[in-house]
Amino acid sequence: GGGGGGLFAGFRALGRYSGHVPHVLRYHGRHREFYVATAVGRSVHTYNVSNALLQDITCLAADRMLIFASYGDVFHAVARNKEVVHTYKGHKARIHLLQPFGDHVISVDVANVLIVWDIQSEEEYLQVVFDKATFAVSAILHPSTYLNKILLGSEQGGLQLWNIRSNKLLYSFPGWGLGVTTLEQAPAVDVVAVGLVSGHIIVHNIKFDETLMKFQQDWGPITAISFRTADGHPVMAAGSPVGHIALWDLEEKKLISQMRNAHSTAIAGMSFVPGEPLLITNGADNAIRVWIFDGPGGTGRVLRSRMGHSAPPTKIRYHGQNGEQVLSAGQDGTLQSFSTVHERFNKSLGRGSINKKKSKKKGLQHDTMALPPITAFASEVAHQSDWDGIVACHQGYITCTTWNYQKTSMGIHKLRPEEFSKNKPVDIYATAVDITSCGNFAVIGMSTGRVDVYNMQSGLHRGCYGKERAHEGSIRGLAVDGLNQLTITAGSEGLIRFWKFKTKDLVHSTDLSSSPSGILLHRDSGILGIAFDDFSISVFDIETRKIVRKFSGHHGRINDMTFSPDGRWLITSSMDCTIKTWDLPSGCLIDCFLLDSAAVSLTMSPTGDFLATAHVDDLGIYLWSNRSLYSLVSLRPLPADYEPSMVILPGTCPLEDVDVAEGEETCDEMIEYDSPEQLGEQLVTLSSLPESRWKNLLNLDIIKKKNKPREPPKVPTSAPFFIPTVPGLIPRYAAPEQENDAQSKVVNIGVLAQKSDFYIHLEEALSTNKYAAPLNVLKDLGPSNIEIELRSLAPEGGGSVEVMLSFLRMIGMMLNKKYNFELAQAYLALYLKLHLKIVSSEPSLLEEVSRLSTQLEETWIHLRTLFNQSLCVLTYMKSALL
């Protein structure tokens, strides 16, 4: 799941609920519940979610068990709301109609080919090609109780009834001379509602080919029809391309009511829940709504809804410290909060409005009171339960608004300078806002270079910076530090100014090389990110008031910046469609990934686990997980000629489990550090063996006495259950002992003893002078086995003087290389204890031992000097500094 440099992996999308594809309703017999499925981009969402398909879904249908979804010329069957169980390939053009049909499913493509498939075997049962000029299939329906028959509607207006089993055209209906957009089965057998391009609905009996009633809507073609079957109300609802719904009484043949602006775009799908007064609608405005008909007048009210932005988000910011809410302002004029935990915690704070009360009265029809979209906002949780905690400025608009997260609505204050309270100038508008960390003050910058402070609780003006204005040019960004000491403002004329927050005095002014397009302050560390109109980025330290880093590498306008919570990374997004991560301590680019649409805004979670992005012409908000938290990611600088790879935006369902193996490939240059045997020649290195392996080698006899059994062991009567093994780390089977009772038990061990591995290695080392092998054998043995090995070096134990000499040389090598230092001491001590008599009588051994003795002494004196030095420094530090 890794992306470009591998730092961020696509996780999932938020705020996507519905597209232009009509939803489907299915009844689950076992659960006794109705489920709604909608197509969102590449995923099917089921509400009471699913794996993404490869492309955006264009058509959706469902039967009792499966949901069918198509894209391009392929369609799939999805089971258990998530896994794709069947794939149907055979069309040459884009599929636009799907109709499940018992054990079969029918699909029609835009080239006018109709294919009947066997659902289980995925094989074609039948293929019919229609002539596009005379009968272009535009709607399909299986009339209830009509066995093996389907009704097709055409763009030319005619209808045809086919028997699919025998592949016969049974009847042609002349139609009404207008294209058929939708067909729907009425509650009565033989009766079908036909929606036309003109906005007419014909309720027709197909058995006798006669029209029962006609209705007309003025809002363009009929997009969807549904009949209400519940509680004896014969009602028909029809949807339109402008988002209105009309409800007709079928008994009295008249319009009951209109639900205007049920959606802000075309009604894509509409279905009454059988047996209940509920209507489900969805549209391309990214909303699903459930309407309940329980009031007088026959109109529905919204019972439940899931909605995101109906136009792309323009600015997103994490809200609060837990990293669970993302505030998002969209081109649709709304401010919404999306939960990263569960969509049931989502909130919409509504649309900005000049006068809430007036616009409520007028209804949403033509809200002349609506404010333009929010371009920038700032939020703080410190006092959000006491008063408004969000301040926002709007596109080309002088007044800033406040919003209340707790009450999920627009706030009570309209913030603008006094002199503009009567007349609103056209060319002066607010460009930047910030809110202090205590939540008490809002600072607002204007296009004229003016910067004002307001109180968030009262909405009162608390002064402005500079005599008339803070800057000559327009304000491109502003920030207040974490302790309300400094206000930092950036003007388009190329200056950054520092002001005392309370007294409003100018403290310092810095001239930048070019005009800044935006600034961002990391309050905890006092680091200021500055984006420029020439696509470069500078990092400014507000303590020393110096530019500390400069980054260049974007090839388009920098849209947004965000810091990681610890302030180590600055992440930037640009119109060049890349997102780059700059490591501030090293001053390097450490990650870059390319997307097919530019990120207009991005924000990093205060907990550091996710990066959220919003994109050009995209309704969703995308979460990317920070892979450095849970896997090994290379944070090395990227080469200058680094070409980022294209990354696909994540789907709406979290990836079940990111395949680790796949992730490892992306960071092939990252090698895990493996410590060498010894860091430096002059250092003394200890083995990493536990103390029990060497510390008690000299006291083995005492330990053995302590562990002596109280009574002698009984001889086992039969063969052992476990085959006996030789003790040691690597299990090896023991050779069976010959039991020969006649022979005497006293045997010269030297004759029978087999040469051990250790012994053989030592013998070889006499000629090769390589002592690593015998040492490694010893390191694997336990204390008592080491003693046995050392005992058997002596001639009476089956050994020889040469091998004893070889052992001393091995110790010499260990002391020389200065590693496994403590083992060398322990092994030598045991050796001397066991073989002192032989060593003293053999001149070759004596010579080797005296050589070792001087070597030991030198190393020890060197070590002792170092110990003493360290102890001295330590004692001095303790006494001098306390």
Rosetta blueprint (number, residue, H / E / L):
1 G L
2 G E
3 G L
4 G L
5 G L
6 G L
7 L L
8 F E
9 A E
10 G E
11 F E
12 R E
13 A E
14 L E
15 G L
16 R L
17 Y L
18 S L
19 G L
20 H L
21 V L
22 P L
23 H L
24 V E
25 L E
26 R E
27 Y E
28 H E
29 G L
30 R L
31 H L
32 R L
33 E E
34 F E
35 Y E
36 V E
37 A E
38 T E
39 A E
40 V E
41 G L
42 R L
43 S E
44 V E
45 H E
46 T E
47 Y E
48 N L
49 V L
50 S L
51 N L
52 A L
53 L L
54 L L
55 Q L
56 D L
57 I L
58 T L
59 C E
60 L E
61 A E
62 A E
63 D L
64 R L
65 M L
66 L L
67 I E
68 F E
69 A E
70 S E
71 Y E
72 G L
73 D L
74 V E
75 F E
76 H E
77 A E
78 V E
79 A E
80 R L
81 N L
82 K L
83 E E
84 V E
85 V E
86 H E
87 T E
88 Y E
89 K E
90 G L
91 H L
92 K L
93 A L
94 R L
95 I E
96 H E
97 L E
98 L E
99 Q E
100 P E
101 F E
102 G L
103 D L
104 H E
105 V E
106 I E
107 S E
108 V E
109 D E
110 V L
111 A L
112 N L
113 V E
114 L E
115 I E
116 V E
117 W E
118 D E
119 I L
120 Q L
121 S L
122 E L
123 E L
124 E E
125 Y E
126 L E
127 Q E
128 V E
129 V E
130 F L
131 D L
132 K L
133 A L
134 T L
135 F L
136 A L
137 V E
138 S E
139 A E
140 I E
141 L E
142 H L
143 P L
144 S L
145 T L
146 Y L
147 L L
148 N L
149 K E
150 I E
151 L E
152 L E
153 G E
154 S E
155 E L
156 Q L
157 G L
158 G L
159 L E
160 Q E
161 L E
162 W E
163 N E
164 I L
165 R L
166 S L
167 N L
168 K E
169 L E
170 L E
171 Y E
172 S E
173 F E
174 P L
175 G L
176 W L
177 G L
178 L L
179 G L
180 V E
181 T E
182 T E
183 L E
184 E E
185 Q E
186 A L
187 P L
188 A L
189 V L
190 D L
191 V E
192 V E
193 A E
194 V E
195 G E
196 L E
197 V L
198 S L
199 G L
200 H E
201 I E
202 I E
203 V E
204 H E
205 N E
206 I L
207 K L
208 F L
209 D L
210 E E
211 T E
212 L E
213 M E
214 K E
215 F E
216 Q E
217 Q L
218 D L
219 W L
220 G L
221 P L
222 I L
223 T L
224 A E
225 I E
226 S E
227 F E
228 R E
229 T L
230 A H
231 D H
232 G H
233 H L
234 P L
235 V E
236 M E
237 A E
238 A E
239 G E
240 S L
241 P L
242 V L
243 G L
244 H L
245 I E
246 A E
247 L E
248 W E
249 D E
250 L L
251 E L
252 E L
253 K L
254 K E
255 L E
256 I E
257 S E
258 Q E
259 M E
260 R L
261 N L
262 A L
263 H L
264 S L
265 T L
266 A L
267 I E
268 A E
269 G E
270 M E
271 S E
272 F E
273 V L
274 P L
275 G L
276 E L
277 P L
278 L E
279 L E
280 I E
281 T E
282 N E
283 G E
284 A L
285 D L
286 N L
287 A E
288 I E
289 R E
290 V E
291 W E
292 I E
293 F L
294 D L
295 G L
296 P H
297 G H
298 G H
299 T L
300 G L
301 R E
302 V E
303 L E
304 R E
305 S E
306 R E
307 M E
308 G L
309 H L
310 S L
311 A L
312 P L
313 P E
314 T E
315 K E
316 I E
317 R E
318 Y E
319 H E
320 G L
321 Q L
322 N L
323 G L
324 E L
325 Q E
326 V E
327 L E
328 S E
329 A E
330 G E
331 Q L
332 D L
333 G L
334 T E
335 L E
336 Q E
337 S E
338 F E
339 S E
340 T L
341 V L
342 H L
343 E H
344 R H
345 F H
346 N L
347 K E
348 S E
349 L E
350 G E
351 R E
352 G L
353 S E
354 I L
355 N L
356 K H
357 K H
358 K H
359 S H
360 K H
361 K H
362 K H
363 G L
364 L L
365 Q L
366 H L
367 D L
368 T L
369 M L
370 A E
371 L L
372 P L
373 P L
374 I E
375 T E
376 A E
377 F E
378 A E
379 S E
380 E L
381 V L
382 A L
383 H L
384 Q L
385 S L
386 D L
387 W L
388 D L
389 G L
390 I E
391 V E
392 A E
393 C E
394 H E
395 Q L
396 G L
397 Y L
398 I L
399 T L
400 C E
401 T E
402 T E
403 W E
404 N E
405 Y L
406 Q L
407 K L
408 T L
409 S E
410 M E
411 G E
412 I E
413 H E
414 K E
415 L E
416 R L
417 P L
418 E H
419 E H
420 F H
421 S L
422 K L
423 N L
424 K L
425 P L
426 V L
427 D L
428 I L
429 Y L
430 A E
431 T E
432 A E
433 V E
434 D E
435 I E
436 T L
437 S L
438 C L
439 G L
440 N L
441 F E
442 A E
443 V E
444 I E
445 G E
446 M E
447 S L
448 T L
449 G L
450 R L
451 V E
452 D E
453 V E
454 Y E
455 N E
456 M L
457 Q L
458 S L
459 G L
460 L L
461 H E
462 R E
463 G E
464 C E
465 Y L
466 G L
467 K L
468 E L
469 R L
470 A L
471 H L
472 E L
473 G L
474 S L
475 I E
476 R E
477 G E
478 L E
479 A E
480 V E
481 D L
482 G L
483 L L
484 N L
485 Q L
486 L E
487 T E
488 I E
489 T E
490 A E
491 G E
492 S L
493 E L
494 G L
495 L E
496 I E
497 R E
498 F E
499 W E
500 K E
501 F L
502 K L
503 T L
504 K L
505 D L
506 L E
507 V E
508 H E
509 S E
510 T E
511 D E
512 L L
513 S L
514 S L
515 S L
516 P E
517 S E
518 G E
519 I E
520 L E
521 L E
522 H E
523 R L
524 D L
525 S L
526 G L
527 I E
528 L E
529 G E
530 I E
531 A E
532 F E
533 D L
534 D L
535 F L
536 S L
537 I E
538 S E
539 V E
540 F E
541 D E
542 I L
543 E L
544 T L
545 R L
546 K E
547 I E
548 V E
549 R E
550 K E
551 F E
552 S L
553 G L
554 H L
555 H L
556 G L
557 R L
558 I E
559 N E
560 D E
561 M E
562 T E
563 F E
564 S L
565 P L
566 D L
567 G L
568 R L
569 W E
570 L E
571 I E
572 T E
573 S E
574 S E
575 M L
576 D L
577 C L
578 T E
579 I E
580 K E
581 T E
582 W E
583 D E
584 L L
585 P L
586 S L
587 G L
588 C E
589 L E
590 I E
591 D E
592 C E
593 F E
594 L E
595 L L
596 D L
597 S L
598 A L
599 A E
600 V E
601 S E
602 L E
603 T E
604 M E
605 S L
606 P L
607 T L
608 G L
609 D L
610 F E
611 L E
612 A E
613 T E
614 A E
615 H E
616 V L
617 D L
618 D L
619 L L
620 G L
621 I E
622 Y E
623 L E
624 W E
625 S E
626 N E
627 R H
628 S H
629 L H
630 Y L
631 S L
632 L L
633 V L
634 S L
635 L L
636 R L
637 P L
638 L L
639 P L
640 A L
641 D L
642 Y L
643 E L
644 P L
645 S L
646 M E
647 V L
648 I L
649 L L
650 P L
651 G L
652 T L
653 C L
654 P L
655 L L
656 E L
657 D L
658 V L
659 D L
660 V H
661 A H
662 E H
663 G H
664 E H
665 E H
666 T H
667 C L
668 D L
669 E L
670 M L
671 I L
672 E L
673 Y L
674 D L
675 S L
676 P L
677 E L
678 Q L
679 L L
680 G L
681 E L
682 Q L
683 L L
684 V L
685 T L
686 L L
687 S L
688 S L
689 L L
690 P L
691 E H
692 S H
693 R H
694 W L
695 K L
696 N L
697 L H
698 L H
699 N H
700 L H
701 D H
702 I H
703 I H
704 K H
705 K H
706 K H
707 N L
708 K L
709 P L
710 R L
711 E L
712 P L
713 P L
714 K L
715 V L
716 P L
717 T L
718 S L
719 A L
720 P L
721 F L
722 F L
723 I L
724 P L
725 T E
726 V E
727 P L
728 G L
729 L L
730 I L
731 P L
732 R E
733 Y E
734 A L
735 A L
736 P L
737 E L
738 Q L
739 E L
740 N L
741 D L
742 A L
743 Q L
744 S L
745 K L
746 V L
747 V L
748 N L
749 I H
750 G H
751 V H
752 L H
753 A L
754 Q L
755 K L
756 S L
757 D H
758 F H
759 Y H
760 I H
761 H H
762 L H
763 E H
764 E H
765 A H
766 L H
767 S H
768 T H
769 N L
770 K L
771 Y L
772 A H
773 A H
774 P H
775 L H
776 N H
777 V H
778 L H
779 K H
780 D L
781 L L
782 G L
783 P H
784 S H
785 N H
786 I H
787 E H
788 I H
789 E H
790 L H
791 R H
792 S L
793 L L
794 A L
795 P H
796 E H
797 G H
798 G L
799 G L
800 S L
801 V H
802 E H
803 V H
804 M H
805 L H
806 S H
807 F H
808 L H
809 R H
810 M H
811 I H
812 G H
813 M H
814 M H
815 L H
816 N H
817 K H
818 K L
819 Y L
820 N L
821 F H
822 E H
823 L H
824 A H
825 Q H
826 A H
827 Y H
828 L H
829 A H
830 L H
831 Y H
832 L H
833 K H
834 L H
835 H H
836 L H
837 K H
838 I H
839 V H
840 S H
841 S H
842 E L
843 P H
844 S H
845 L H
846 L H
847 E H
848 E H
849 V H
850 S H
851 R H
852 L H
853 S H
854 T H
855 Q H
856 L H
857 E H
858 E H
859 T H
860 W H
861 I H
862 H H
863 L H
864 R H
865 T H
866 L H
867 F H
868 N H
869 Q H
870 S H
871 L H
872 C H
873 V H
874 L H
875 T H
876 Y H
877 M H
878 K H
879 S H
880 A H
881 L H
882 L L
